[in-house]
Amino acid sequence: MRKINSMLIGLGTIAIFSASCASKQNATLTVSGLDTAKFDTILQEKPVKLYVLKNNNGMEACITNYGGRVISLVVPDKDGKPTDVVLGFDNIAQYADTIKTPSDYGSSVGRYANRINKGKFTLSGTTYQLRQNNALHCLHGGGNTGWMHKVYDAEQVGDSILKLTIVAPDGENGFPGTVTATTTYKVTADNTLDIVWEATTDKETIINMTNHNYYNLSGDFTKPCYDQILYVNADNFTPSDATNMTTGEILPVAGTAMDFRTPHAVGDSIHSDYQQIKNATGYDHNYCLNTYKDGKGDDTQVCASLYSPKSGIFMEMFTNEPGVQVYSGNFQGVGADAKIARKHGLTYPKHVSICLESQKYPDSPNKKDWPQPTLKPGEKYYSHAAYRFSIK
């Protein structure tokens, strides 16, 4: 969803990756072409590795327990060719280096996805100051000291399920409460990547988890995704100011460049002179889903979809959350980022991908009339998102 501040202190290069010295003759490659040895290491005094989930219908998800990140996601294209549809790196070193190669690629974001205004909120009369890592705001739980850069405990169940667990201490990046959270990835028989987040706390807190896959369904990461067809089942969105912070308004998409109720190519509107597009240099906006009504989301209805005419790959999204953030890779291929080599040695251009992130609305703790992310002791946080792939 955005640029992680390059001034942040790096976490990941502390432990150097002994497994990367393994001989190439012993390399084990995934369908997506990843060398599993390049993810086998110790970080934060915990083992890190690449877990491979698959089904019998050509789908493969490669996930590391560092940040709960999806490294590759392979589905068949219209010709049956295995096609990786998510951006990222091909080694753990680049994911862990938050100075030279900062990213949120594929991560399981927590404690709070998206932005909190000036990193501050009040809960039951107590005001909390969070880490400000994105302009004045707290983004994605604190960026490189948030969960996307923590090592989860991992348990793989068979070929298709991976459960990741993290215990976050009270006061981490300013957030209250010791929180135990899980992210469970599942690859199903109908080529769905199913994700469930759950959490408990010992003290009243806020939580808002999401997945941060950057999708390009063409499989060609050297070109912008302008030809890909986006649909968002939302009549309204939450506009943002020049710092990408929600203003508190909820506005209709009708008659604006924000309207994807009728599916159309991303390139049709991404260069609009509409002020919201100009502010973000593309899309970086929360949509208020029509699938969420009366305080409940219907995760049996399609809330968004993406389609590549080139590959024929069609992705439908489902969630129980009230919002989805549409982000168009506005900081990819900009400045120094344009020179960073990713998977298969590729560099990425601007607007190379589309992120579809399930969420509570950004800064919802400070907008009390919006769906709230509060979690109390004795309650269980539950969030669900699923991405189903087919050919169209």
Buried (B, 14 or more C-beta within 10 A) or exposed (E): BBBBBEEBEBBBBEBEBEBBEBEEEEEEEBBBBBBBBBBBBBBBEBEBBBBBBBBEEBBBBBBBBBBBBBBBBBBBBBEEEBBBBBBBBBBBBBBBBBBEBBBBBBBBBBBBBBBBBBBBBEBEEEEBEBBBBBEEBBBBBBBBBBBBBBBBEBBBEEEBBBBBBBEBEEEBBBBBBBBEBBBBBBBBEEBBBBBBBBBBBEBBBBBBBBBBBBBBBBBBBEBBBBBBBBBBBBBBBBBBEEEBBBEBEBBEBEEBBBBBBEEEBBEBBBBBEEEBBEBBBBBBBBBBBBBBEEEEBBBEBBBBBBBBBBBBBBBBBBBBBBBBBBBBBBBBBBEEBEEBEBBEEBBBBBBBBBBBBBBBBBBBBBBEEBBBBBBEEEEEBEBBBBBBBBBE
